[in-house]
Structure formats: structure tokens, C-alpha cells
Amino acid sequence: MIPFSILDLSPVAMGSNPAQSLRNTLDLAQHAETWGYRRYWLAEHHSMPGIASAATSVVICHVASGTSTIRVGAGGIMLPNHSPMVIAEQFGTLATLFPGRIDLGLGRAPGTDQRTLQALRRGPDSAEYFPQDVVELQALLGPPQENQAIHAIPGEDTNVPLWILGSSLYGAQLAAALGLPYAFASHFAPQALMQAVSIYRERFEPSAQLAKPYVMVGCNAIVADTEDEARRLFTTPQQQFTRMVRGTRGQLPPPVDDIESFWSPMEKAQASSMLACSFYGSTATIKAKLAPLIEATGADELMVAAAIWDHHARVRSFELLAQAVD
């Protein structure tokens, strides 16, 4: 079986708070390390009441300092929100503190709304410079060049592995051109998955970092002791995505017994489309449910998200998933 990794947004559950969410994140990462997950990634989002990982590099430090072997990284940093120099210094510091364990996934979307983007003090056209910013960041993290005027200290020559993240064909083309590993966000935007992966592999150019294409596929996977309980837990992301359709994001809701009474037929269709790469089941069934996705994409690695309201059920889900695919 291919390697499995975890994507965590440090979800803030209804009835909880960000402080507890960050404690939960470290707890899950420590368990994930013992169960053999390859990576533990955090994602940058801003001005969202249900996500506590906004200061992503800080949360990565929190997780890395409480673990010892699992790779920890960003899935991802939304580079248009930052100058490459700042990110080089932040992740160069992380790589200096935790050598050989830090990954840096880079996204082009702002990870927020337009008003918050203005509050971040970045222009609305900053995403247009994403390819140049990636190359600049890569240079700042690489070995110093003769007559180089600007140096990221720490950061220089740490060679933090870069990943391109995407949910469209744009990221696939850029990752291929730069010879970087590619992670597709099919856990919330699966529509272009197959075409993006195909373009990436067809156009890949070997680089100093990577000799051949490497594809990570995102999905949602919820595992419980019974099929019925897994189905019930899955109503939390179903509510979450329905609220995205409604434009009413909030904290992570508890599961419900009857999801059909929560959404309209149109909302169900839209939310279910976004959740097309989502799976739930028991340890007896989940591996077989994931197998077609892995086979169809030829994924080199699976990045798993699980929006589960109860922290103990979330930890249990990842434990059962590890057992099922071991």
C-alpha cells in the first residue's frame, strides 16, 4: 500500500475553542507518528471561525516540537499572501530547528475572502506572480550564489522540499515545468483531478529536487467501528460543505441522524459534488473503498482529511484507517 499522510486544519468544533483545537492537533499528530503516517500537514486559512491553523508556520513548529520522526509541513502556505523572503526565513528556521522533517506545500489561492486579503496587506493581483514567487523562494532556500545580495538567514541552503498544490490544471502545469511534486486538492475540488494528474505526468521535467513525477491525492476518509457510525460521522463534513454552498461558514458541527432534513436537493447535489473523493466505512470496508481512487490516479501518496466533530472519534478514525491499510 502507498504511504498515507494527514491534512489537518486544526478544526474548531462547536462548543470548543482554538486553544483546544491546537491541543487536539498535537495530540493527533503524536498518535499519527506512532501509527506510521508519513506526513502531517497544516493548511493556511484566514478569518474562518472553524479553522485554527491561520498562523501555519507557528502551528507546524508546535507539532514538530511535540513529535520526533513524522514529517511536518504546510499543505499549504498560500504564497500570494506573503513575500517569498518571509516564507524562506520562516521555513528555513523550521528546517534548522527540525532538520530533515519539514515540507513546504505552496498554493496560489488566497485562502480567504477579498476583505481579508486586503487586511493581509497584499494586492489583489499578487496571485499573478505565483510562478516567479515560487522560483524566488526556491532560490532563497537553496545554496548561495556568487554576488547574491539578499540572503534568508536561517533558510539559505536548507533546501526545504517544495510542493505545488492545486485544484485546477494551472498548478499541474507549473509543478511539471519546475520538476516539483504535485498535490491535488481532490478532498474539496475533485472535478479536474484526472486531467490535472495526466498533464502533470506528461509534461514533467526532472529537477534537482525530483527525478520523476510524484503525485499526492487528497481525499476525505472517515472510519469507525461500524458502518453506521462512520456514516453518521460523515454528516459533519456534509453539513460543513452545505454551509459553504450557503455562504455561511462556521465552526465544525456535530453529526446528525438525518442529513436529508438538513439540505435541499440542490444543496445536496453541490455538496456531494465537492465531496466526490470522500469515503467512510469500517476497517473491514474502507481499504476496498479507497482502492479505486488509488488505482485510477496512480497516486504515489494519499493525503487524508477527516472533519470529525468529536476529537476522540477523529483520533480513532485515523487509528482504524492505519490498521485497515497496514
C-alpha positions as CSV (number, residue, x, y, z in Angstrom):
1,M,0.0,0.0,0.0
2,I,1.2,3.5,-0.8
3,P,2.1,5.9,2.1
4,F,-0.8,7.7,3.9
5,S,-0.5,11.2,5.3
6,I,-2.8,13.6,7.3
7,L,-4.1,17.0,6.4
8,D,-5.2,19.0,9.4
9,L,-6.9,22.4,9.6
10,S,-7.0,22.4,13.4
11,P,-10.8,22.4,13.2
12,V,-12.7,24.4,15.9
13,A,-15.7,22.3,16.8
14,M,-18.9,23.8,18.0
15,G,-18.7,24.1,21.8
16,S,-14.9,24.3,21.7
17,N,-12.3,27.0,21.1
18,P,-9.0,27.5,19.2
19,A,-6.8,26.7,22.2
20,Q,-8.4,23.2,22.5
21,S,-8.2,22.8,18.7
22,L,-4.4,23.3,18.8
23,R,-4.0,20.9,21.7
24,N,-6.0,18.4,19.6
25,T,-3.8,18.9,16.6
26,L,-0.7,18.0,18.6
27,D,-2.4,15.0,20.2
28,L,-3.5,13.7,16.8
29,A,0.0,14.2,15.3
30,Q,1.6,12.3,18.1
31,H,-0.7,9.4,17.6
32,A,-0.2,9.6,13.8
33,E,3.5,9.3,14.3
34,T,3.1,6.0,16.2
35,W,0.8,4.6,13.6
36,G,3.2,5.2,10.7
37,Y,1.7,8.1,8.8
38,R,4.3,9.7,6.6
39,R,3.4,13.4,6.9
40,Y,1.3,15.7,9.0
41,W,0.4,18.9,7.1
42,L,-1.4,22.1,8.2
43,A,-3.2,24.5,5.9
44,E,-3.4,28.3,5.8
45,H,-6.8,29.8,6.0
46,H,-7.8,33.2,7.4
47,S,-10.8,34.8,9.1
48,M,-12.6,31.5,9.4
49,P,-14.2,30.6,12.8
50,G,-13.9,26.9,12.2
51,I,-10.1,26.8,11.4
52,A,-7.3,27.5,13.9
53,S,-4.3,27.0,11.6
54,A,-4.1,30.5,10.2
55,A,-0.5,31.1,11.5
56,T,0.6,27.9,9.8
57,S,4.3,28.1,10.4
58,V,3.7,28.6,14.1
59,V,1.4,25.6,14.3
60,I,3.9,23.5,12.3
61,C,6.5,24.4,15.0
62,H,4.0,23.4,17.7
63,V,3.6,20.0,16.0
64,A,7.2,19.4,15.1
65,S,8.4,20.2,18.6
66,G,6.0,17.6,20.1
67,T,6.9,14.8,17.7
68,S,10.2,13.3,16.6
69,T,10.1,11.4,13.3
70,I,7.0,12.3,11.3
71,R,7.4,14.9,8.5
72,V,5.5,18.1,9.3
73,G,4.7,20.8,6.8
74,A,2.3,23.1,5.1
75,G,-0.5,21.9,2.8
76,G,-0.2,24.7,2.2
77,I,1.1,28.1,2.5
78,M,-0.8,30.5,0.2
79,L,2.2,32.2,-1.2
80,P,0.3,35.3,-2.7
81,N,-0.4,36.3,0.9
82,H,3.4,36.6,1.7
83,S,6.7,37.7,0.4
84,P,9.0,34.8,-0.6
85,M,11.6,36.2,1.7
86,V,9.4,35.9,4.8
87,I,8.4,32.4,4.0
88,A,12.1,31.5,3.3
89,E,13.0,32.8,6.7
90,Q,10.1,31.0,8.5
91,F,10.6,27.6,6.9
92,G,14.4,28.0,7.0
93,T,14.0,28.4,10.7
94,L,11.7,25.4,10.9
95,A,14.2,23.3,8.9
96,T,17.0,24.5,11.1
97,L,15.1,23.5,14.3
98,F,13.8,20.2,12.8
99,P,16.3,19.1,10.1
100,G,15.0,16.7,7.5
101,R,11.4,16.8,8.7
102,I,9.9,20.0,7.1
103,D,7.8,20.2,3.9
104,L,6.6,23.3,2.2
105,G,3.5,23.0,0.0
106,L,2.6,26.2,-1.9
107,G,-0.9,27.3,-3.1
108,R,-1.9,30.1,-5.4
109,A,-5.3,30.8,-3.9
110,P,-5.6,33.4,-1.1
111,G,-7.3,31.0,1.3
112,T,-9.8,33.7,2.3
113,D,-12.1,36.4,1.1
114,Q,-11.3,39.7,-0.6
115,R,-11.7,41.9,2.5
116,T,-9.3,39.6,4.5
117,L,-6.9,39.6,1.6
118,Q,-6.8,43.4,1.9
119,A,-6.2,43.1,5.7
120,L,-3.2,40.9,4.9
121,R,-1.8,43.9,3.0
122,R,-1.3,42.0,-0.3
123,G,-2.6,43.3,-3.6
124,P,-5.5,41.6,-5.4
125,D,-3.1,40.8,-8.3
126,S,-0.5,39.1,-6.1
127,A,-1.5,35.6,-7.4
128,E,-0.4,36.6,-10.9
129,Y,3.2,36.5,-9.7
130,F,2.9,33.0,-8.2
131,P,5.4,31.2,-10.6
132,Q,8.0,33.9,-10.1
133,D,7.5,33.9,-6.4
134,V,8.0,30.1,-6.3
135,V,11.2,30.4,-8.2
136,E,12.4,33.2,-5.9
137,L,11.5,31.2,-2.8
138,Q,13.3,28.2,-4.1
139,A,16.5,30.2,-4.7
140,L,16.3,31.7,-1.2
141,L,16.2,28.3,0.3
142,G,18.9,27.0,-2.0
143,P,22.7,27.3,-1.9
144,P,24.0,30.9,-2.1
145,Q,25.2,32.2,-5.5
146,E,28.1,34.4,-6.3
147,N,27.4,38.1,-5.8
148,Q,24.0,37.3,-4.3
149,A,22.8,40.4,-2.5
150,I,19.9,39.0,-0.4
151,H,20.1,36.1,2.0
152,A,17.5,34.3,4.0
153,I,19.1,33.6,7.4
154,P,18.0,31.0,8.5
155,G,16.8,29.5,5.3
156,E,19.7,29.6,2.9
157,D,20.9,26.2,1.8
158,T,18.3,24.4,3.9
159,N,16.7,23.2,0.6
160,V,13.3,22.7,2.1
161,P,11.4,20.4,-0.2
162,L,8.8,22.4,-2.1
163,W,5.4,21.1,-3.4
164,I,2.9,22.7,-5.7
165,L,-0.7,22.3,-4.5
166,G,-3.6,22.7,-6.9
167,S,-7.3,22.1,-7.7
168,S,-7.0,23.0,-11.4
169,L,-4.8,22.5,-14.4
170,Y,-2.7,25.6,-13.6
171,G,-0.8,24.0,-10.6
172,A,-0.3,20.8,-12.6
173,Q,1.5,22.6,-15.4
174,L,3.6,24.7,-13.0
175,A,4.7,21.7,-10.9
176,A,5.6,19.8,-14.1
177,A,7.6,22.7,-15.5
178,L,9.6,23.2,-12.3
179,G,10.0,19.5,-11.6
180,L,8.3,19.6,-8.2
181,P,6.0,17.1,-6.5
182,Y,2.3,17.8,-7.0
183,A,-0.6,17.5,-4.5
184,F,-4.1,17.8,-5.8
185,A,-6.9,19.1,-3.5
186,S,-9.5,16.5,-4.5
187,H,-10.7,16.4,-0.9
188,F,-12.8,19.5,-1.8
189,A,-12.4,20.1,-5.5
190,P,-12.2,16.8,-7.3
191,Q,-13.5,17.7,-10.7
192,A,-10.2,18.3,-12.6
193,L,-8.3,15.5,-10.7
194,M,-7.7,13.0,-13.5
195,Q,-6.9,15.6,-16.2
196,A,-4.5,17.5,-13.9
197,V,-2.6,14.4,-12.9
198,S,-2.3,13.4,-16.5
199,I,-1.0,16.8,-17.6
200,Y,1.5,16.8,-14.7
201,R,2.9,13.4,-15.6
202,E,3.0,14.1,-19.4
203,R,4.8,17.4,-19.0
204,F,7.1,16.7,-16.0
205,E,10.7,18.0,-16.3
206,P,13.2,16.4,-13.9
207,S,14.8,18.8,-11.5
208,A,17.5,18.8,-8.8
209,Q,14.7,18.1,-6.2
210,L,12.8,15.4,-8.1
211,A,13.8,12.9,-10.9
212,K,10.4,11.7,-11.8
213,P,6.7,12.8,-11.2
214,Y,5.3,12.3,-7.7
215,V,1.6,12.7,-7.2
216,M,-0.2,13.1,-3.9
217,V,-4.0,12.9,-4.0
218,G,-6.2,14.4,-1.3
219,C,-9.4,12.7,0.0
220,N,-11.7,12.6,3.0
221,A,-11.8,9.3,4.8
222,I,-13.8,8.6,8.0
223,V,-13.5,5.2,9.7
224,A,-15.4,3.9,12.7
225,D,-16.0,0.6,14.4
226,T,-19.3,0.1,12.4
227,E,-20.5,1.2,9.0
228,D,-23.5,3.0,10.6
229,E,-21.3,5.1,12.9
230,A,-19.0,6.0,10.1
231,R,-22.0,7.1,8.0
232,R,-23.2,9.2,10.9
233,L,-19.8,10.9,11.5
234,F,-19.7,11.7,7.8
235,T,-22.7,14.0,8.3
236,T,-20.4,16.6,9.8
237,P,-18.4,17.3,6.6
238,Q,-21.7,17.0,4.7
239,Q,-23.1,19.9,6.8
240,Q,-19.8,21.7,6.6
241,F,-19.8,21.7,2.7
242,T,-23.5,22.5,2.6
243,R,-22.7,25.7,4.6
244,M,-20.0,26.5,2.1
245,V,-22.7,26.3,-0.6
246,R,-24.9,28.6,1.5
247,G,-22.0,31.0,2.2
248,T,-22.5,30.5,6.0
249,R,-19.2,29.0,7.2
250,G,-18.9,28.4,10.9
251,Q,-17.5,26.1,13.5
252,L,-17.4,22.4,12.9
253,P,-20.9,21.0,13.6
254,P,-21.7,17.8,15.4
255,P,-23.1,14.9,13.4
256,V,-26.9,14.5,12.8
257,D,-29.0,11.4,12.5
258,D,-30.8,12.6,9.3
259,I,-28.8,14.6,6.9
260,E,-31.6,14.7,4.4
261,S,-33.5,17.0,6.6
262,F,-30.6,19.4,6.7
263,W,-30.0,20.1,3.0
264,S,-32.2,20.8,0.0
265,P,-31.9,18.6,-3.2
266,M,-29.8,21.4,-4.9
267,E,-27.5,21.8,-1.9
268,K,-27.1,18.0,-1.7
269,A,-26.0,17.9,-5.3
270,Q,-23.5,20.7,-4.9
271,A,-22.0,19.5,-1.6
272,S,-21.9,15.9,-2.8
273,S,-20.0,17.0,-5.9
274,M,-17.3,18.7,-3.8
275,L,-17.2,15.6,-1.6
276,A,-16.9,13.1,-4.5
277,C,-13.5,12.0,-3.3
278,S,-14.8,11.1,0.2
279,F,-15.1,7.7,1.8
280,Y,-16.5,6.3,5.0
281,G,-16.7,2.8,6.4
282,S,-15.4,0.3,8.9
283,T,-11.9,-1.3,9.0
284,A,-13.4,-4.1,7.0
285,T,-14.6,-1.9,4.1
286,I,-12.5,1.3,3.9
287,K,-9.5,-0.2,2.1
288,A,-11.6,-1.5,-0.7
289,K,-13.4,1.8,-1.0
290,L,-10.1,3.7,-1.3
291,A,-8.5,1.3,-3.8
292,P,-10.3,2.6,-6.9
293,L,-9.1,6.1,-6.3
294,I,-5.5,5.0,-5.8
295,E,-5.7,2.8,-8.9
296,A,-7.4,5.3,-11.2
297,T,-4.9,8.1,-10.3
298,G,-1.8,6.0,-9.8
299,A,-1.2,8.1,-6.7
300,D,2.2,7.9,-5.0
301,E,0.7,9.0,-1.7
302,L,-2.7,9.7,-0.2
303,M,-3.3,12.8,1.9
304,V,-6.3,12.2,4.1
305,A,-8.6,14.8,5.8
306,A,-11.3,13.9,8.3
307,A,-13.6,16.6,9.6
308,I,-15.0,14.9,12.7
309,W,-16.6,16.9,15.4
310,D,-15.5,14.7,18.4
311,H,-11.7,14.7,18.8
312,H,-11.6,11.2,20.3
313,A,-13.7,9.9,17.3
314,R,-11.3,11.7,14.9
315,V,-8.2,10.1,16.6
316,R,-10.0,6.7,16.5
317,S,-10.8,7.2,12.8
318,F,-7.1,7.6,11.9
319,E,-6.1,4.7,14.1
320,L,-8.6,2.4,12.3
321,L,-7.5,3.7,8.9
322,A,-3.9,2.9,9.7
323,Q,-4.9,-0.6,10.8
324,A,-7.0,-1.1,7.6
325,V,-4.3,-0.2,5.1
326,D,-1.3,-1.6,7.0
